[in-house]
Amino acid sequence: MSRDSYDEQLDRLTGVLAVMSRDAAAAIRGASAALLSVDRVAAETVVRSDAVLNAMRDDVHAAIPQLVVRLQPVAGDLRLLLCALRIAADLERMGDLAVHIAKVVLMRHPVTVVPEPAVQVMTAMADAAARIADKTSIVLATRDQLDAMQLGLDDDEVDAAQARLLEMLVSGWPYGVESAIDLALVGRYYERYADHAVNVARQVVYLVTGTIRL
């Protein structure tokens, strides 16, 4: 494989990751819309779209061993391939977590998963997760270390919202155990979504610096 051809393959790889990141962001927005608006169509769209993210993850995982064998990359190129492998896994998992939220909506439809007292905190969690997803896409494109490290602070917003939600659920929640379990699970899915986004940022920092700093 010539160097030009190899560079084209690396560019394609980073392009696939960029698309995956945008799709993961769209998935959490769709899942949140389904959750907060009791929108069955939006939930079903999230579930169906997950196959595309899975296929792109599989493409990345299939391409990387071939590139390693054919060119035996070193230094920065090798870091890029290792990071791409991990980033693809995190982005695919972010899509899975959005699907989990959508499936809770479908399971309870037409009844809302989010009773009125929890709307504000769940909206805050959904908004924070969407912002993190958007910033993840930017970080992947720019490889800016400061933006990558900022994601750790954004993740704190999701953690804080989850803590408020759990406090609400254990303080005499009037909508029953089933509702409390649903909301606790959804909160956990958002929290894990944000964690995987932060993992992507960690990989970007490692790609640029050779060290993990988050």
C-alpha positions as CSV (number, residue, x, y, z in Angstrom):
1,M,0.0,0.0,0.0
2,S,1.4,3.4,-1.0
3,R,1.6,6.2,1.6
4,D,-1.0,8.2,-0.4
5,S,-3.4,5.2,-0.3
6,Y,-2.7,4.7,3.4
7,D,-3.5,8.3,4.1
8,E,-6.7,8.0,2.2
9,Q,-7.7,5.0,4.4
10,L,-6.9,6.9,7.6
11,D,-9.0,9.8,6.3
12,R,-11.9,7.4,5.6
13,L,-11.5,6.0,9.1
14,T,-11.7,9.4,10.8
15,G,-14.6,10.2,8.5
16,V,-16.5,7.2,9.7
17,L,-15.9,8.2,13.3
18,A,-17.3,11.7,12.6
19,V,-20.5,10.2,11.1
20,M,-20.8,7.8,14.1
21,S,-20.5,10.8,16.5
22,R,-23.2,12.7,14.7
23,D,-25.4,9.6,14.7
24,A,-24.9,9.1,18.4
25,A,-25.8,12.7,19.0
26,A,-28.9,12.3,16.9
27,A,-29.8,9.2,18.8
28,I,-29.8,10.8,22.2
29,R,-31.8,13.8,20.9
30,G,-34.3,11.4,19.4
31,A,-34.5,9.3,22.6
32,S,-35.0,12.5,24.7
33,A,-37.7,13.8,22.4
34,A,-39.5,10.4,22.7
35,L,-39.1,10.4,26.4
36,L,-40.3,13.9,27.2
37,S,-43.0,14.1,24.5
38,V,-44.2,10.4,24.7
39,D,-43.4,10.1,21.0
40,R,-43.6,6.6,19.8
41,V,-42.5,7.3,16.3
42,A,-39.3,9.1,17.6
43,A,-38.6,6.1,19.9
44,E,-39.0,3.6,17.0
45,T,-36.7,5.7,14.8
46,V,-34.0,5.6,17.4
47,V,-34.3,1.8,17.7
48,R,-34.2,1.3,13.9
49,S,-31.3,3.6,13.4
50,D,-29.0,1.8,15.8
51,A,-28.2,-0.8,13.1
52,V,-26.4,1.8,11.1
53,L,-24.1,2.7,14.1
54,N,-23.5,-1.0,14.7
55,A,-22.5,-1.5,11.1
56,M,-20.1,1.4,11.1
57,R,-18.5,0.1,14.3
58,D,-18.0,-3.3,12.6
59,D,-16.5,-1.6,9.6
60,V,-14.0,0.3,11.7
61,H,-13.1,-2.9,13.7
62,A,-12.6,-4.8,10.4
63,A,-10.5,-2.2,8.7
64,I,-8.0,-1.5,11.5
65,P,-6.3,-5.0,11.6
66,Q,-5.9,-4.9,7.8
67,L,-4.2,-1.5,8.0
68,V,-1.9,-2.7,10.8
69,V,-0.9,-5.8,8.9
70,R,-0.4,-4.1,5.5
71,L,1.7,-1.1,6.6
72,Q,2.8,-1.9,10.2
73,P,2.3,1.7,11.4
74,V,4.3,3.3,14.1
75,A,4.1,6.3,16.5
76,G,1.2,8.7,15.6
77,D,-0.4,6.5,13.0
78,L,-0.5,3.5,15.4
79,R,-2.0,5.7,18.1
80,L,-4.7,6.8,15.6
81,L,-5.6,3.2,14.8
82,L,-5.7,2.2,18.5
83,C,-7.8,5.3,19.4
84,A,-10.2,4.7,16.4
85,L,-10.8,1.2,17.7
86,R,-11.8,2.4,21.2
87,I,-13.7,5.5,20.0
88,A,-15.8,3.4,17.6
89,A,-16.7,1.1,20.5
90,D,-17.7,4.1,22.7
91,L,-19.8,5.7,20.0
92,E,-21.6,2.5,19.3
93,R,-22.3,2.1,23.0
94,M,-23.7,5.6,23.2
95,G,-26.1,4.6,20.5
96,D,-27.1,1.5,22.5
97,L,-27.8,3.6,25.5
98,A,-30.1,5.9,23.5
99,V,-31.9,2.8,22.3
100,H,-32.3,1.7,25.9
101,I,-34.1,5.0,26.7
102,A,-36.3,4.6,23.6
103,K,-37.2,1.1,24.6
104,V,-38.4,2.2,28.0
105,V,-40.6,4.8,26.2
106,L,-42.0,2.0,23.9
107,M,-42.6,-0.3,26.8
108,R,-44.7,2.2,28.7
109,H,-46.4,4.0,25.7
110,P,-48.9,5.7,25.8
111,V,-48.2,6.3,29.4
112,T,-45.4,8.8,30.1
113,V,-42.3,7.6,31.7
114,V,-41.7,11.1,33.2
115,P,-44.4,12.3,35.6
116,E,-44.6,16.1,36.0
117,P,-42.4,16.4,39.1
118,A,-39.5,14.8,37.2
119,V,-39.8,16.7,34.0
120,Q,-37.4,19.5,34.9
121,V,-34.6,17.3,36.1
122,M,-35.0,14.9,33.2
123,T,-35.0,17.8,30.7
124,A,-31.8,19.1,32.3
125,M,-30.2,15.6,32.0
126,A,-31.3,15.3,28.4
127,D,-30.1,18.8,27.5
128,A,-26.7,18.1,29.1
129,A,-26.3,14.8,27.3
130,A,-27.1,16.5,24.0
131,R,-24.5,19.2,24.6
132,I,-21.9,16.6,25.5
133,A,-22.7,14.7,22.3
134,D,-22.3,17.8,20.2
135,K,-19.0,18.7,21.8
136,T,-17.7,15.2,21.2
137,S,-18.3,15.7,17.5
138,I,-16.4,19.0,17.6
139,V,-13.5,17.4,19.6
140,L,-13.2,14.6,17.1
141,A,-13.0,17.1,14.2
142,T,-10.6,19.6,15.8
143,R,-8.6,17.4,18.2
144,D,-8.6,20.4,20.6
145,Q,-7.2,19.3,24.0
146,L,-8.9,22.1,25.9
147,D,-12.3,21.3,24.4
148,A,-11.7,17.6,25.2
149,M,-10.8,18.3,28.8
150,Q,-13.9,20.5,29.1
151,L,-16.1,17.5,28.5
152,G,-15.2,16.2,32.0
153,L,-16.9,19.3,33.5
154,D,-19.9,18.9,31.3
155,D,-20.2,15.3,32.5
156,D,-20.5,16.7,36.0
157,E,-23.9,18.3,35.0
158,V,-25.3,14.9,34.1
159,D,-24.0,13.4,37.3
160,A,-25.6,16.2,39.3
161,A,-28.9,15.9,37.6
162,Q,-28.8,12.1,38.2
163,A,-28.2,12.7,41.9
164,R,-31.2,15.1,42.0
165,L,-33.3,12.5,40.3
166,L,-32.3,9.7,42.7
167,E,-33.0,11.9,45.7
168,M,-36.4,12.6,44.3
169,L,-37.2,8.9,43.8
170,V,-36.2,7.9,47.4
171,S,-38.0,10.8,49.0
172,G,-41.6,9.5,49.0
173,W,-42.0,9.2,45.2
174,P,-45.8,9.0,44.8
175,Y,-46.0,7.3,41.4
176,G,-45.1,3.8,42.5
177,V,-42.1,1.4,42.4
178,E,-42.4,0.7,38.7
179,S,-42.2,4.4,37.8
180,A,-39.3,4.9,40.1
181,I,-37.4,1.9,38.5
182,D,-38.0,3.3,35.0
183,L,-36.7,6.7,35.9
184,A,-33.7,5.3,37.8
185,L,-32.8,3.2,34.7
186,V,-33.2,6.1,32.3
187,G,-31.1,8.3,34.5
188,R,-28.4,5.7,34.5
189,Y,-28.5,5.4,30.8
190,Y,-28.0,9.2,30.4
191,E,-25.1,9.0,32.9
192,R,-23.4,6.2,31.1
193,Y,-24.0,7.9,27.7
194,A,-22.1,10.9,29.1
195,D,-19.3,8.7,30.5
196,H,-18.7,7.1,27.0
197,A,-18.6,10.6,25.5
198,V,-15.9,11.5,28.0
199,N,-14.0,8.3,27.1
200,V,-14.0,9.5,23.5
201,A,-12.5,12.8,24.6
202,R,-9.8,10.9,26.6
203,Q,-8.9,9.0,23.5
204,V,-8.5,12.3,21.6
205,V,-6.2,13.7,24.2
206,Y,-4.2,10.4,24.0
207,L,-4.1,10.7,20.2
208,V,-2.7,14.2,20.4
209,T,-0.3,13.9,23.4
210,G,0.4,10.2,23.8
211,T,-0.9,10.4,27.4
212,I,-4.3,10.3,29.1
213,R,-4.9,13.5,31.0
214,L,-8.6,13.4,31.8
